[in-house]
Amino acid sequence: FVSESSQAGVRTDLARGLGAHRLEGGLVYRWLDERATARDFNGRTYLVTEDYDAKSGQWGGYLQDTVTAGSRLSLTLGGRFDHWDETGESRVSPRAAASFVIGPRTRMTAGYGDYAQFPGFAQLYGRNGNPDLEAERSRHFVLGLEQRVGTHTRLRLDAYHQDEDGLLYARDAEWRVENGRI
């Protein structure tokens, strides 16, 4: 197996306060380049089982607004947009967060985020590749409690929940338990 990959990117972010609001946004562009070749020996000769040379760009951006309501509550609403030229797929991912000050040293936080992960070149064109794959998706929920202890220390307890769908799986390449059987 021989593989060579490289990537380059550029990112810019901007933030601005407007009264009780803090607006933030940014743009990102990544250029990906990957070549791979794999061969297996079948007892008589070597067979090429994987051979691809792929180049593509990924780009996207985000925008969010954090509103501070008094000295105890802040809310953040925003989202991301991502696009991968290789598959032509685009994703919009909303995000939200809240922080509420319970006492002088105690804060409760909550958050939600929708995320997407585009397939890599090997997943699209490799040995078990499928060029029609779409992005894996997940939704994250978090609820936290934070207690400051002294001036330089804080304790934090977080509870997480994550839903996933569209996960990539190659039946012949990965073991899974299905209906109690491997």
Sine and cosine of phi, psi and omega as CSV:
sin_phi,cos_phi,sin_psi,cos_psi,sin_omega,cos_omega
0.00,0.00,0.78,-0.63,0.04,-1.00
-0.79,-0.61,0.76,-0.64,-0.02,-1.00
-0.62,-0.79,0.61,-0.79,0.06,-1.00
-0.63,-0.78,0.77,-0.63,0.01,-1.00
-0.64,-0.77,0.46,-0.89,0.08,-1.00
-0.50,-0.87,0.35,-0.94,0.08,-1.00
-0.48,-0.88,0.45,-0.89,0.06,-1.00
-0.62,-0.78,0.44,-0.90,-0.03,-1.00
-0.38,-0.93,0.20,-0.98,0.07,-1.00
-0.63,-0.78,0.58,-0.81,-0.03,-1.00
-0.60,-0.80,0.59,-0.81,0.10,-1.00
-0.65,-0.76,0.61,-0.79,0.00,-1.00
-0.75,-0.66,0.50,-0.87,0.01,-1.00
-0.63,-0.78,0.66,-0.75,0.05,-1.00
-0.69,-0.73,0.58,-0.81,0.00,-1.00
-0.51,-0.86,0.73,-0.69,0.07,-1.00
-1.00,-0.03,0.72,-0.69,0.05,-1.00
-0.72,-0.70,1.00,0.02,-0.05,-1.00
0.91,0.42,-0.84,-0.55,-0.01,-1.00
-0.99,0.15,-0.04,1.00,-0.04,-1.00
-0.97,-0.25,0.56,-0.83,0.18,-0.98
-0.80,-0.60,0.94,-0.35,0.01,-1.00
-1.00,-0.07,0.72,-0.69,0.03,-1.00
-0.72,-0.70,0.58,-0.82,0.04,-1.00
-0.39,-0.92,0.27,-0.96,0.01,-1.00
-0.23,-0.97,0.29,-0.96,0.03,-1.00
-0.77,-0.64,0.51,-0.86,0.02,-1.00
-0.60,-0.80,0.58,-0.82,0.11,-0.99
-0.66,-0.75,0.75,-0.66,0.04,-1.00
-0.81,-0.59,0.70,-0.72,0.09,-1.00
-0.95,-0.30,0.82,-0.57,-0.03,-1.00
-0.90,-0.43,0.64,-0.77,-0.03,-1.00
-0.61,-0.79,0.83,-0.56,-0.05,-1.00
-0.54,-0.84,0.69,-0.72,0.07,-1.00
-0.79,-0.61,0.66,-0.75,0.02,-1.00
-0.51,-0.86,0.58,-0.81,0.10,-1.00
-0.64,-0.77,0.72,-0.69,0.05,-1.00
-0.71,-0.70,0.58,-0.82,0.03,-1.00
-0.74,-0.68,0.58,-0.82,0.11,-0.99
-0.86,-0.52,0.56,-0.83,0.03,-1.00
-1.00,-0.08,0.82,-0.58,-0.05,-1.00
-0.99,-0.16,0.21,0.98,-0.02,-1.00
0.96,-0.28,-0.42,0.91,0.01,-1.00
-0.83,-0.56,-0.57,0.82,-0.08,-1.00
-0.47,-0.88,0.24,-0.97,0.08,-1.00
-1.00,0.00,0.73,-0.68,0.04,-1.00
-0.94,-0.34,0.70,-0.72,0.07,-1.00
-0.97,0.26,0.86,-0.51,-0.02,-1.00
-0.95,-0.31,-0.21,0.98,-0.02,-1.00
-0.41,-0.91,0.78,-0.62,0.00,-1.00
-0.35,-0.94,0.95,-0.30,0.03,-1.00
-0.52,-0.86,0.41,-0.91,0.07,-1.00
-0.66,-0.75,0.96,-0.28,-0.12,-0.99
-0.80,-0.60,0.60,-0.80,0.05,-1.00
-0.64,-0.76,0.68,-0.74,0.00,-1.00
-0.24,-0.97,0.27,-0.96,0.03,-1.00
-0.92,-0.40,0.56,-0.83,0.15,-0.99
-0.86,-0.50,0.70,-0.71,0.02,-1.00
-0.61,-0.80,0.36,-0.93,-0.01,-1.00
-0.04,-1.00,-0.09,-1.00,0.02,-1.00
-0.28,-0.96,0.18,-0.98,0.03,-1.00
-0.63,-0.78,0.36,-0.93,0.06,-1.00
-0.53,-0.85,0.72,-0.69,0.05,-1.00
-0.54,-0.84,0.44,-0.90,0.00,-1.00
-0.79,-0.61,0.85,-0.53,0.09,-1.00
-0.96,-0.27,0.84,-0.54,-0.01,-1.00
-0.94,-0.33,0.79,-0.61,0.07,-1.00
-0.98,-0.22,0.88,-0.48,-0.01,-1.00
-0.95,-0.30,0.99,-0.13,-0.07,-1.00
0.96,0.29,-0.39,-0.92,-0.04,-1.00
-0.99,-0.15,-0.01,1.00,-0.12,-0.99
-0.91,-0.40,-0.37,0.93,-0.15,-0.99
-0.80,-0.61,0.71,-0.71,0.17,-0.98
-0.70,-0.71,0.64,-0.77,-0.01,-1.00
-0.82,-0.58,0.68,-0.74,0.05,-1.00
-0.82,-0.57,0.80,-0.60,0.09,-1.00
-0.82,-0.58,0.66,-0.76,0.00,-1.00
-0.12,-0.99,-0.17,-0.98,0.02,-1.00
-0.16,-0.99,0.19,-0.98,0.04,-1.00
-0.83,-0.56,0.44,-0.90,0.18,-0.98
-0.80,-0.60,0.77,-0.63,0.02,-1.00
-0.74,-0.67,0.59,-0.81,0.01,-1.00
-0.64,-0.77,0.67,-0.75,0.09,-1.00
-0.88,-0.47,0.88,-0.48,-0.04,-1.00
-0.88,0.48,-0.54,0.84,-0.09,-1.00
-0.87,0.49,-0.66,0.75,-0.02,-1.00
-0.97,-0.24,-0.23,0.97,-0.06,-1.00
0.97,0.25,0.13,0.99,-0.05,-1.00
-1.00,0.08,0.62,-0.78,0.09,-1.00
-0.82,-0.57,0.53,-0.85,0.02,-1.00
-0.69,-0.72,0.67,-0.75,0.14,-0.99
-0.94,-0.35,0.78,-0.62,-0.10,-1.00
-0.80,-0.60,0.96,-0.28,0.02,-1.00
-0.97,0.25,0.45,-0.89,0.04,-1.00
-0.64,-0.77,0.51,-0.86,0.07,-1.00
-0.48,-0.88,0.52,-0.85,0.04,-1.00
-0.47,-0.88,0.45,-0.89,0.06,-1.00
-0.62,-0.78,0.54,-0.84,0.07,-1.00
-0.69,-0.72,0.79,-0.61,-0.03,-1.00
-0.79,-0.62,0.83,-0.56,0.01,-1.00
-0.99,0.13,0.90,-0.44,-0.02,-1.00
-1.00,0.08,-0.65,0.76,-0.01,-1.00
-0.51,-0.86,-0.05,-1.00,-0.08,-1.00
-0.87,0.49,-0.41,0.91,-0.03,-1.00
-0.80,-0.60,0.18,0.98,-0.11,-0.99
-0.79,-0.61,0.70,-0.71,-0.03,-1.00
-0.67,-0.74,0.61,-0.79,0.11,-0.99
-0.93,-0.36,0.66,-0.75,-0.01,-1.00
-0.77,-0.63,0.45,-0.89,0.08,-1.00
-0.56,-0.83,0.50,-0.87,0.00,-1.00
-0.42,-0.91,0.39,-0.92,0.06,-1.00
-0.64,-0.77,0.62,-0.78,0.07,-1.00
-0.49,-0.87,0.64,-0.77,0.08,-1.00
-0.96,-0.28,0.76,-0.64,-0.11,-0.99
-0.76,-0.65,0.45,-0.89,0.05,-1.00
-0.66,-0.75,0.60,-0.80,0.05,-1.00
-0.79,-0.61,0.92,-0.40,0.02,-1.00
-0.94,0.34,0.52,-0.85,0.04,-1.00
-0.92,0.39,0.51,-0.86,0.06,-1.00
-0.99,0.15,0.18,-0.98,-0.01,-1.00
-0.85,0.53,-0.65,0.76,0.00,-1.00
-0.89,0.45,-0.58,0.81,0.03,-1.00
-0.95,0.31,-0.46,0.89,0.03,-1.00
-0.99,0.10,-0.67,0.74,-0.19,-0.98
-0.83,-0.56,-0.06,1.00,-0.05,-1.00
-0.96,0.28,-0.23,-0.97,-0.09,-1.00
-0.80,0.60,-0.72,0.69,0.03,-1.00
-0.96,-0.29,0.46,0.89,-0.10,-0.99
-0.94,0.34,0.37,-0.93,0.05,-1.00
-0.60,-0.80,0.95,-0.32,-0.06,-1.00
-0.94,0.35,-0.10,1.00,0.02,-1.00
-0.99,-0.14,0.16,0.99,-0.02,-1.00
-0.90,0.44,0.52,-0.85,0.11,-0.99
-0.93,-0.36,0.13,-0.99,-0.02,-1.00
-0.91,0.42,0.60,-0.80,0.19,-0.98
-0.95,0.30,0.55,-0.83,-0.03,-1.00
-0.79,-0.61,0.54,-0.84,0.09,-1.00
-0.53,-0.85,0.46,-0.89,0.08,-1.00
-0.84,-0.54,0.79,-0.62,-0.04,-1.00
-0.92,-0.39,0.69,-0.72,0.11,-0.99
-0.82,-0.57,0.67,-0.74,0.02,-1.00
-0.62,-0.78,0.63,-0.78,0.08,-1.00
-0.75,-0.66,0.78,-0.62,-0.10,-1.00
-0.71,-0.70,0.38,-0.92,0.09,-1.00
-0.74,-0.67,0.79,-0.62,-0.06,-1.00
-0.83,-0.56,0.74,-0.67,0.01,-1.00
-0.83,-0.56,0.85,-0.52,0.08,-1.00
-0.98,0.17,0.71,-0.70,0.01,-1.00
-0.83,-0.56,0.96,-0.27,-0.06,-1.00
0.97,0.24,-0.25,-0.97,-0.06,-1.00
-1.00,-0.03,-0.33,0.94,-0.09,-1.00
-0.85,-0.53,0.13,0.99,-0.09,-1.00
-0.73,-0.68,0.59,-0.81,0.11,-0.99
-0.59,-0.81,0.54,-0.84,0.08,-1.00
-0.95,-0.31,0.63,-0.78,-0.05,-1.00
-0.67,-0.75,0.73,-0.69,0.07,-1.00
-0.86,-0.50,0.84,-0.54,-0.02,-1.00
-0.83,-0.55,0.61,-0.79,0.14,-0.99
-0.90,-0.44,0.75,-0.67,-0.07,-1.00
-0.88,-0.48,0.50,-0.87,0.19,-0.98
-0.64,-0.77,0.67,-0.74,-0.03,-1.00
-0.68,-0.74,0.78,-0.63,0.13,-0.99
-0.96,-0.30,0.66,-0.75,0.00,-1.00
-0.76,-0.65,0.54,-0.84,0.14,-0.99
-0.47,-0.88,0.32,-0.95,-0.04,-1.00
0.94,0.33,0.40,0.92,-0.02,-1.00
-0.93,0.38,0.60,-0.80,-0.01,-1.00
-0.98,0.19,0.68,-0.73,-0.06,-1.00
-0.45,-0.89,0.80,-0.60,0.06,-1.00
-0.94,-0.35,0.95,-0.30,-0.09,-1.00
-0.80,0.60,-0.64,0.77,-0.05,-1.00
-0.99,0.13,-0.19,0.98,-0.09,-1.00
-0.93,-0.37,-0.28,0.96,-0.07,-1.00
-0.75,-0.67,0.64,-0.77,0.06,-1.00
-1.00,0.05,0.68,-0.74,0.06,-1.00
-0.65,-0.76,0.46,-0.89,0.13,-0.99
-1.00,-0.06,0.87,-0.49,0.04,-1.00
-0.78,-0.62,0.83,-0.56,0.00,-1.00
0.82,0.57,0.62,0.78,0.05,-1.00
0.98,0.21,0.11,0.99,-0.01,-1.00
-0.83,-0.56,0.51,-0.86,0.06,-1.00
-1.00,0.10,0.00,0.00,0.00,0.00
